[in-house]
Amino acid sequence: MYVCLCQGVTDGQLREAIYEGCCSYREVRETTGVASQCGKCACVAKQVVRQTLSDIQNAQASLAYPASFAHA
């Protein structure tokens, strides 16, 4: 689904930016350009970012041993 028509940004692109390392709405906005023109999409974009970050956090919390790399 297109979230930002001005920049042609989809919800999938917002999620992908988070999966690639963005940790906040500000970082996603800088990476994708979402809400950088008219701003009408900001509320929806923030909702997608918030939900995605929450989903990732919940998935990590459900792991018996959180994902981390240790040298043996």
C-alpha positions in Angstrom: 0.0 0.0 0.0 1.3 3.5 -0.8 1.7 5.5 2.3 3.3 8.6 0.7 2.1 9.5 -2.8 4.4 12.5 -3.1 7.5 10.4 -2.8 6.0 7.0 -3.9 6.8 5.3 -0.6 5.0 2.1 0.4 4.5 0.5 3.8 6.8 -2.3 2.6 9.6 0.2 2.0 9.0 1.6 5.5 9.3 -1.9 7.0 12.3 -2.7 4.9 14.1 0.4 6.2 13.5 -0.8 9.8 14.7 -4.3 9.0 17.8 -2.8 7.5 18.6 -0.9 10.7 16.5 2.2 11.1 15.4 2.5 14.7 13.1 5.5 14.7 10.6 7.4 12.6 13.2 10.1 12.0 15.6 7.6 10.6 13.0 6.0 8.4 11.9 9.4 7.2 15.5 10.4 6.3 16.1 7.0 4.5 12.8 6.8 2.5 11.8 10.5 2.1 8.3 9.7 3.5 6.4 12.8 4.7 9.1 15.1 3.4 6.8 17.1 1.0 3.2 17.8 2.0 3.3 15.7 5.2 -0.3 14.4 4.9 1.1 10.8 5.2 3.0 11.4 8.5 0.3 9.9 10.8 0.0 6.7 8.7 3.8 6.5 8.3 4.4 6.8 12.1 1.7 4.2 12.7 3.5 1.7 10.4 6.9 2.4 11.9 5.5 2.1 15.5 3.8 -1.2 14.7 6.8 -2.6 13.0 9.2 -1.7 15.8 6.7 -3.1 18.3 6.4 -6.4 16.3 10.2 -6.7 16.2 10.5 -6.0 19.9 7.8 -8.6 20.8 9.4 -11.2 18.6 12.8 -10.7 20.3 11.2 -10.8 23.7 9.6 -14.2 22.9 12.9 -15.8 22.2 14.2 -18.0 25.0 17.7 -16.7 24.3 17.7 -13.2 22.7 19.6 -13.1 19.4 23.2 -11.9 20.1 26.5 -12.9 18.8 29.2 -14.1 21.2 32.7 -15.2 20.5 33.5 -18.7 21.8 
